[in-house]
Amino acid sequence: MAGTKDGNGNGGAKPVAQRLLATATKLFAEQGYDRTSVQEIVDAAGVTKGALYHYFGSKDDLLHEVYGRVLRLQQERLDHFADADAPVERRLRDAAADVVVTTIENLDDTKIFFRSMHHLGPEKDKQVRAERRRYHERFRALIEEGQRAGVFAAGIPADLVVDYHFGSVHHLGTWYREDGPLSPQQVADHLADLLLRALRP
């Protein structure tokens, strides 16, 4: 979709849409979404406003895409794990660990979004909630599959288990540090193991 020239017709190191998104993400993280203007984004990206509006209809669209690209990645990976030819315990553990790793690897994007999602317009907000619901429903289906098979405790509501795990995932942005004592994979392993222990019959 994006070409290799910027809005002024000059060659760019990155496709225009990618450069705009990277610039917006950096500015939103540094200044906050509400304190970042469209003019600041296009100036920092080295493109015109016309180029931005060609790829993104508004600043609202940029915010949506910041989170949307992470959610699309996570949905694709969840579908891969859920469809794998493996016991349900392994599939759930792999999915539970993976969403932690991908969240940490994209921590700026997820922090920006959860801090600023109230700025989304009604349609974009509805779209994001539907995308997140689809992800959570696929994750919940793994839990329910294990409960039906008797490998997970049947007395725990699957919705509560989903909220339990994703509460921890969404909280990562408040405490995880790249220079801290735990790697992304170590955090993922601990949280996935906690989830599986909570589900034992």
Residue, then its C-alpha position, 0 to 999 in steps of 0.5 A: m500500500a505504502g510507497t517509498k517516497d514521502g509526501n513531497g516526492n522525495g525518497g524515504a528510508k521507510p515506506v510513508a505509512q510505516r514512517l508516519l506510524a513510527t513517528a506518531t508512536k514515538l511522539f505519543a509516547e513522549q508527549g501524550y496523544d492529546r498533546t501531539s498535533v498532526q503538524e508535529i507528526v508530519d514535520a517529524a516524519g518529513v512528509t506533508k499533511g496530504a501524505l498523512y491523510h492519504y494513509f490515515g484519515s485522522k490522528d484518531d486513525l493513527l492511534h487505532e493503528v498503533y494498537g491494531r498492528v499489535l492486536r493483529l499480530q497477537q490474534e494471528r499467533l493465538d490462532h496458530f497456537a489454538d489450531a496446533d496439533a497438541p494437548v490443550e494444556r500445551r496450546l493454552r500455555d503457549a498462547a498465554a506465554d506468547v501474549v505476554v512476550t508480544t505485549i512486552e516487545n510492543l510495550d510502548d504501543t500498548k501503553i500508548f493505547f490504554r492510556s489514550m483509548h478514550h480519545l477514540g471516536p465511537e466507531k473506532d472504539k467499537q471496532v477495537r472492542a470487537e477485535r479484543r473480544r474476538y481475541h478473548e473469545r478464542f482464548r476462552a475457548l481453549i479454557e472451555e475445551g480443557q474444562r470439557a476434557g476434564v484437564f482443567a477445573a470445571g468449577i471456575p468460570a472461563d470468563l473469570v480466568v480470561d480476566y485474571h490472565f489479561g489483567s496481568v498482561h495489561h498491567l505489564g506497562t506499569w512495572y516491566r523494565e527492559d533492564g529489570p531482573l526478568s526477561p520477557q520470556q521469564v515473565a511469560d513463563h511465570l504468568a503462564d505457569l500461574l494460569l495453568r496452576a490455577l486451572r488444575p482440577 
